[in-house]
Amino acid sequence: MTRVLALAGRRPSGVDRVCVAYLRAVLKDKVPCFGLVRTGLGYVLLDQAGMQTCLDALEGRRSWPMPDFISRIRHRVNSPRRVPDTMARQVAVARTRPRGLGRMLRRHVPNGTVYLNVDQTTFSKRVAQAVKSVNGGKVTVFLHDTIPLDHPQYQTPQSVQKLDAILKRCATHADLILTNSHVSACDIARHMAPLGQIPHVEVAHLGVEVDFFEVENNGGATKIPAPYFLCLGTIEPRKNIPFLIDLWEDMAGRLSQEELPRLAVAGRRGWESAEVFERLESSPLRGDFLLEFNDLDDAELLTLMAGAAGLLFPSHAEGFGLPPVEAAAMGVPVVANTLPVLREILGDYPIYASVSDVYQWETIIGSLATAQKNGAGSKPRFSPQTWEAHFNTVLRVT
């Protein structure tokens, strides 16, 4: 629940949305559930009613609270933890300093409780040991990918060290590991093999909800003259956005303004990305044929995707790849790098092209732009796995 509450006031993306989907699922299940939140003072335990209150705030059915006295003295004025920590304390059934976590769990949660950690970055030795101190307590961890270890050049040194430590904790404390693809499962097994006997790894493809959160107001969506292409996701080196900028600048040198489609890059600016930001800001196409959007709401994102001639996904590495799955579910053409995980999830739906073949990408983009101009840009919609099917697997094995 720590990562879920950190979403206060902002739109979920990537792993955030997986965490929210798990919150919804456990609240719908008949088995009693509890939520654990790490705050600046220790740990807070929520019951089902408290978790529902948090979900209601996330989905706009109630207001977030004003920061309480503790948050005002513990956190800076602009700290993102002020409101989430306040909410957690307001709906808590129990609170404790870190050293009392095991005692709090033994007092309040039933024997045989399963701790389900969906945001792997918060999986700690302290929490694992506290859960195991409950009679019959078990630990299940969702590992989303091993990209920091496989592609450290696209990550911060801290993220590499953190994932290495998490895998070691999983080898010692986890009873079950969940992951989102067979590709990720193989990568997890490869990295954990030197650690000795590892827990069972269960694959459960993520579910996809095309409308994300329910959107009440569809007005005010961003308008871009067609044809245009969309690149969606956090703006960071792994997403390979400079490759697309190079493509567009090359095409701009050969095509007239009437022939050149537009490129929309939508996503928050991420980490280790100074060179990517510089390319976005310095391109002569910026503001006309190269457009950047960092904070679109759900209605705007959906409208932007629905109107695109294609979703472009030249990413160097993915654990699953939500944007192309969502685009496919809307019938939007997808052009993607030749990643095994995309073939596993999407089969033959995307047009695959290696990022080493610039000519092929330009040819595909030109064909899709022409198709949209001629009114033939959409494809039959891809049917992704539902969250219901995902949780049928997860709740069966946990």
C-alpha positions as CSV (number, residue, x, y, z in Angstrom):
1,M,0.0,0.0,0.0
2,T,3.0,2.3,0.3
3,R,3.3,2.9,-3.4
4,V,-0.4,3.0,-3.9
5,L,-0.8,5.8,-1.4
6,A,2.1,7.7,-3.0
7,L,-0.1,8.2,-6.0
8,A,-2.1,10.8,-4.2
9,G,-2.9,13.6,-6.7
10,R,-1.2,12.0,-9.7
11,R,-2.0,9.6,-12.5
12,P,-0.8,6.0,-12.2
13,S,1.5,4.5,-14.8
14,G,3.4,1.3,-15.3
15,V,3.9,-0.6,-12.0
16,D,1.7,1.9,-10.3
17,R,-1.3,0.7,-12.2
18,V,-0.5,-2.9,-11.4
19,C,-0.4,-2.0,-7.7
20,V,-3.8,-0.4,-8.0
21,A,-5.2,-3.4,-9.9
22,Y,-4.1,-5.6,-7.0
23,L,-5.7,-3.3,-4.4
24,R,-9.0,-3.6,-6.3
25,A,-8.7,-7.4,-6.6
26,V,-8.0,-8.1,-2.9
27,L,-10.9,-5.8,-1.9
28,K,-13.3,-7.7,-4.1
29,D,-12.2,-11.1,-2.8
30,K,-14.1,-12.7,0.1
31,V,-10.9,-13.4,2.0
32,P,-10.1,-10.8,4.7
33,C,-7.3,-8.4,3.7
34,F,-5.0,-5.9,5.3
35,G,-2.8,-3.2,3.9
36,L,0.7,-2.3,5.2
37,V,2.1,1.2,4.8
38,R,5.6,2.4,5.5
39,T,5.6,5.9,6.8
40,G,8.4,8.2,8.1
41,L,7.7,7.0,11.7
42,G,7.3,3.3,11.1
43,Y,4.5,1.1,9.8
44,V,0.7,1.5,9.7
45,L,-1.7,-1.4,9.3
46,L,-5.1,-0.8,7.4
47,D,-8.1,-3.1,7.5
48,Q,-10.4,-3.6,4.5
49,A,-12.4,-0.5,5.3
50,G,-9.3,1.6,5.4
51,M,-8.0,0.2,2.2
52,Q,-11.3,1.0,0.5
53,T,-11.1,4.5,1.8
54,C,-7.7,4.9,0.1
55,L,-9.0,3.5,-3.2
56,D,-12.0,5.8,-3.1
57,A,-9.6,8.8,-2.8
58,L,-7.4,7.5,-5.6
59,E,-10.4,7.2,-7.9
60,G,-11.9,10.5,-7.0
61,R,-14.9,9.4,-4.9
62,R,-13.6,11.2,-1.8
63,S,-11.1,13.9,-1.0
64,W,-7.6,13.4,0.2
65,P,-7.1,14.8,3.8
66,M,-5.1,17.9,4.7
67,P,-1.7,17.1,6.2
68,D,-2.0,16.4,9.9
69,F,0.2,17.8,12.6
70,I,2.7,14.9,12.4
71,S,3.1,15.3,8.6
72,R,3.5,19.0,9.0
73,I,6.4,18.7,11.4
74,R,8.0,15.6,9.8
75,H,7.9,16.5,6.1
76,R,8.8,19.6,4.1
77,V,6.0,21.7,2.7
78,N,6.4,20.2,-0.8
79,S,7.0,16.6,0.3
80,P,4.8,14.1,-1.5
81,R,4.6,12.0,1.7
82,R,2.6,14.6,3.7
83,V,-0.9,13.6,2.4
84,P,-0.4,9.8,2.0
85,D,1.1,9.5,5.5
86,T,-1.8,11.5,6.9
87,M,-4.4,9.3,5.1
88,A,-2.7,6.1,6.4
89,R,-2.8,7.3,10.0
90,Q,-6.4,8.4,9.8
91,V,-7.7,5.0,8.7
92,A,-5.2,2.8,10.6
93,V,-6.2,0.0,12.8
94,A,-2.7,-0.2,14.3
95,R,0.6,1.7,14.2
96,T,4.1,0.8,15.3
97,R,7.8,1.8,15.2
98,P,9.8,-0.4,12.9
99,R,11.1,-2.7,15.6
100,G,7.5,-3.6,16.7
101,L,6.3,-4.7,13.2
102,G,6.3,-8.4,13.9
103,R,4.4,-7.9,17.2
104,M,1.8,-5.7,15.5
105,L,1.2,-8.3,12.7
106,R,1.0,-11.2,15.2
107,R,-1.6,-9.3,17.1
108,H,-3.8,-8.2,14.2
109,V,-3.6,-10.5,11.2
110,P,-4.8,-14.2,11.1
111,N,-2.5,-17.2,11.1
112,G,-1.6,-18.3,7.6
113,T,-1.6,-14.7,6.3
114,V,0.1,-14.2,2.9
115,Y,2.1,-11.1,2.4
116,L,1.7,-10.0,-1.2
117,N,4.3,-7.4,-2.3
118,V,3.6,-6.0,-5.8
119,D,6.1,-3.1,-5.7
120,Q,9.3,-5.0,-5.4
121,T,11.3,-1.9,-4.4
122,T,9.6,-1.9,-0.9
123,F,10.4,-5.6,-0.2
124,S,12.6,-5.5,2.9
125,K,14.1,-8.1,5.2
126,R,12.4,-6.5,8.2
127,V,8.9,-7.0,6.6
128,A,9.7,-10.5,5.4
129,Q,10.8,-11.6,8.9
130,A,7.8,-10.0,10.6
131,V,5.4,-11.8,8.3
132,K,7.2,-15.1,8.9
133,S,6.8,-14.5,12.6
134,V,3.1,-14.9,12.2
135,N,2.0,-18.6,12.5
136,G,1.9,-20.0,8.9
137,G,2.8,-16.6,7.4
138,K,4.0,-16.7,3.8
139,V,5.7,-14.2,1.5
140,T,4.8,-13.7,-2.2
141,V,6.8,-11.1,-4.3
142,F,5.9,-9.8,-7.7
143,L,9.1,-9.3,-9.7
144,H,8.4,-7.2,-12.8
145,D,11.7,-7.7,-14.7
146,T,15.5,-7.9,-14.3
147,I,16.2,-4.9,-16.6
148,P,18.5,-3.1,-14.1
149,L,20.8,-6.2,-14.1
150,D,20.6,-7.0,-17.8
151,H,20.8,-3.4,-19.1
152,P,22.6,-1.3,-16.4
153,Q,23.5,1.3,-19.0
154,Y,19.9,2.5,-19.0
155,Q,19.5,2.5,-15.2
156,T,20.8,4.3,-12.2
157,P,23.6,2.5,-10.2
158,Q,21.2,2.6,-7.2
159,S,18.5,0.6,-9.1
160,V,21.0,-2.0,-10.1
161,Q,22.2,-2.5,-6.5
162,K,18.6,-2.4,-5.2
163,L,17.4,-5.2,-7.5
164,D,20.4,-7.3,-6.7
165,A,19.6,-7.0,-3.0
166,I,15.9,-7.8,-3.7
167,L,16.7,-11.0,-5.5
168,K,18.9,-12.1,-2.6
169,R,16.0,-11.4,-0.2
170,C,13.6,-13.3,-2.4
171,A,16.0,-16.3,-2.4
172,T,16.1,-16.3,1.4
173,H,12.5,-15.2,2.4
174,A,10.0,-15.6,-0.5
175,D,7.7,-18.6,-0.7
176,L,6.5,-17.7,-4.2
177,I,7.6,-15.3,-7.0
178,L,5.1,-13.9,-9.4
179,T,6.1,-12.3,-12.7
180,N,4.4,-11.0,-15.8
181,S,5.9,-13.0,-18.7
182,H,7.8,-16.2,-19.5
183,V,10.7,-14.0,-20.7
184,S,10.9,-12.3,-17.2
185,A,10.6,-15.7,-15.5
186,C,13.6,-17.0,-17.5
187,D,15.6,-13.9,-16.6
188,I,14.7,-14.2,-12.9
189,A,15.7,-17.8,-12.8
190,R,19.0,-17.0,-14.6
191,H,19.9,-14.3,-12.1
192,M,18.8,-16.3,-9.0
193,A,20.4,-19.6,-10.0
194,P,23.8,-18.7,-8.4
195,L,21.9,-18.0,-5.1
196,G,21.0,-21.7,-4.7
197,Q,17.5,-23.1,-4.4
198,I,14.9,-20.5,-5.4
199,P,11.2,-20.2,-4.8
200,H,8.7,-21.3,-7.5
201,V,8.1,-18.7,-10.2
202,E,4.6,-18.3,-11.5
203,V,3.8,-16.4,-14.7
204,A,0.6,-14.4,-14.9
205,H,0.3,-12.0,-17.9
206,L,-0.9,-8.6,-16.8
207,G,-4.5,-7.6,-17.3
208,V,-5.3,-4.5,-19.4
209,E,-8.1,-2.1,-18.8
210,V,-8.2,0.3,-21.8
211,D,-10.0,3.1,-19.9
212,F,-7.5,3.0,-17.0
213,F,-9.5,4.9,-14.3
214,E,-13.0,5.7,-15.1
215,V,-13.0,9.1,-17.0
216,E,-16.0,11.3,-16.5
217,N,-15.0,14.3,-18.7
218,N,-13.8,13.5,-22.2
219,G,-13.5,17.1,-23.2
220,G,-10.3,19.2,-23.6
221,A,-8.4,16.4,-25.3
222,T,-5.2,17.3,-27.0
223,K,-5.7,17.9,-30.7
224,I,-2.9,17.1,-33.2
225,P,-3.3,17.3,-37.0
226,A,-3.4,13.9,-38.6
227,P,-1.5,11.9,-39.4
228,Y,0.6,11.6,-36.3
229,F,2.4,8.8,-34.3
230,L,2.6,8.3,-30.6
231,C,5.4,7.2,-28.4
232,L,4.0,6.6,-24.9
233,G,5.9,5.9,-21.7
234,T,8.3,7.4,-19.2
235,I,10.9,9.4,-21.0
236,E,14.2,7.7,-20.1
237,P,17.1,6.1,-22.0
238,R,15.7,2.6,-22.2
239,K,12.7,3.8,-24.3
240,N,15.1,4.8,-27.2
241,I,13.4,8.1,-28.0
242,P,16.5,9.6,-29.7
243,F,16.1,6.9,-32.3
244,L,12.7,8.3,-33.2
245,I,14.0,11.9,-33.2
246,D,16.7,10.8,-35.7
247,L,14.0,9.2,-37.9
248,W,11.9,12.3,-37.9
249,E,14.8,14.7,-38.6
250,D,16.0,12.4,-41.4
251,M,12.5,12.3,-42.9
252,A,12.1,16.1,-42.5
253,G,15.2,16.5,-44.8
254,R,13.5,14.5,-47.6
255,L,9.7,15.1,-47.2
256,S,7.7,18.2,-47.7
257,Q,5.7,19.6,-44.7
258,E,2.5,18.2,-46.2
259,E,4.1,14.7,-46.3
260,L,5.8,14.7,-42.9
261,P,3.7,13.2,-40.1
262,R,4.0,14.5,-36.6
263,L,5.5,12.6,-33.6
264,A,3.9,13.0,-30.1
265,V,6.0,11.9,-27.2
266,A,3.8,11.5,-24.1
267,G,5.1,10.6,-20.6
268,R,6.7,11.9,-17.5
269,R,10.4,12.8,-17.7
270,G,12.4,10.1,-16.0
271,W,15.9,9.4,-14.7
272,E,19.5,9.5,-16.2
273,S,18.0,11.2,-19.2
274,A,19.8,14.5,-19.7
275,E,20.8,13.6,-23.2
276,V,17.3,12.5,-24.2
277,F,15.9,15.8,-22.8
278,E,18.5,17.8,-24.7
279,R,17.5,16.1,-28.0
280,L,13.8,16.8,-27.4
281,E,14.4,20.4,-26.5
282,S,17.0,21.2,-29.3
283,S,15.4,19.5,-32.2
284,P,14.4,22.0,-35.0
285,L,11.1,20.0,-35.3
286,R,10.0,20.7,-31.7
287,G,6.7,22.5,-31.3
288,D,5.5,21.6,-34.8
289,F,6.4,18.1,-35.9
290,L,7.9,17.0,-32.6
291,L,5.5,17.4,-29.7
292,E,6.1,16.5,-26.0
293,F,3.4,16.0,-23.4
294,N,4.4,15.3,-19.8
295,D,1.1,15.5,-17.8
296,L,-1.9,14.5,-19.9
297,D,-4.9,13.2,-18.1
298,D,-6.5,9.9,-18.9
299,A,-9.1,11.4,-21.3
300,E,-6.4,13.2,-23.2
301,L,-4.1,10.1,-23.4
302,L,-6.9,7.9,-24.6
303,T,-7.9,10.4,-27.3
304,L,-4.3,10.9,-28.3
305,M,-3.8,7.1,-28.7
306,A,-7.1,6.5,-30.5
307,G,-6.3,9.1,-33.1
308,A,-2.7,8.0,-33.8
309,A,-1.7,6.4,-37.1
310,G,0.4,4.1,-35.0
311,L,2.1,3.6,-31.6
312,L,5.9,3.5,-32.0
313,F,7.8,1.4,-29.5
314,P,11.5,1.2,-30.2
315,S,12.3,0.3,-26.6
316,H,15.6,-1.5,-25.9
317,A,14.1,-3.8,-23.2
318,E,10.8,-4.5,-21.5
319,G,9.4,-6.8,-18.8
320,F,5.9,-6.7,-20.3
321,G,5.2,-3.5,-22.3
322,L,1.8,-2.0,-21.4
323,P,1.6,0.8,-24.0
324,P,1.7,-1.5,-27.1
325,V,-0.9,-3.9,-25.5
326,E,-3.2,-1.0,-24.7
327,A,-2.8,0.4,-28.3
328,A,-3.5,-3.0,-29.7
329,A,-6.6,-3.3,-27.6
330,M,-7.9,-0.1,-29.2
331,G,-7.1,-1.3,-32.7
332,V,-4.2,1.1,-33.1
333,P,-1.3,-0.2,-35.3
334,V,1.9,-0.9,-33.3
335,V,5.4,-0.7,-34.6
336,A,7.9,-2.3,-32.2
337,N,11.5,-3.4,-31.8
338,T,12.0,-7.1,-32.1
339,L,11.7,-7.9,-28.4
340,P,10.8,-11.5,-27.4
341,V,8.5,-10.4,-24.7
342,L,6.3,-8.5,-27.2
343,R,6.0,-11.6,-29.4
344,E,5.0,-13.6,-26.3
345,I,2.3,-11.1,-25.3
346,L,1.1,-9.7,-28.6
347,G,2.0,-12.4,-31.1
348,D,1.8,-11.2,-34.7
349,Y,-0.2,-8.0,-34.0
350,P,2.7,-5.5,-34.1
351,I,4.8,-4.7,-37.1
352,Y,8.2,-5.8,-35.8
353,A,11.3,-3.9,-37.0
354,S,14.8,-4.0,-35.6
355,V,16.0,-0.6,-34.4
356,S,19.2,-1.3,-36.5
357,D,17.1,-1.0,-39.7
358,V,16.3,2.7,-40.0
359,Y,15.0,2.3,-43.6
360,Q,12.4,-0.3,-42.5
361,W,11.1,2.0,-39.8
362,E,10.8,4.9,-42.1
363,T,9.0,2.8,-44.7
364,I,6.5,1.4,-42.2
365,I,5.8,4.9,-40.8
366,G,5.2,6.2,-44.3
367,S,2.8,3.4,-45.1
368,L,0.8,3.8,-41.9
369,A,0.6,7.6,-42.4
370,T,-0.7,7.0,-46.0
371,A,-3.2,4.4,-44.8
372,Q,-4.6,6.8,-42.2
373,K,-5.0,9.5,-44.8
374,N,-6.9,7.1,-47.0
375,G,-9.2,6.1,-44.1
376,A,-7.7,2.6,-43.5
377,G,-5.5,3.1,-40.5
378,S,-7.2,1.0,-37.8
379,K,-6.9,-2.8,-37.3
380,P,-9.1,-5.4,-35.7
381,R,-8.8,-5.0,-32.0
382,F,-6.4,-7.3,-30.0
383,S,-8.1,-9.1,-27.1
384,P,-5.6,-8.8,-24.2
385,Q,-5.9,-10.8,-21.0
386,T,-8.3,-9.4,-18.4
387,W,-7.4,-8.7,-14.8
388,E,-9.9,-11.3,-13.8
389,A,-8.0,-14.0,-15.7
390,H,-4.7,-12.7,-14.1
391,F,-6.1,-12.9,-10.6
392,N,-7.6,-16.3,-11.2
393,T,-4.0,-17.5,-11.6
394,V,-2.6,-15.4,-8.8
395,L,-5.2,-16.2,-6.1
396,R,-5.0,-19.9,-7.0
397,V,-1.3,-20.1,-6.4
398,T,-1.0,-17.8,-3.4
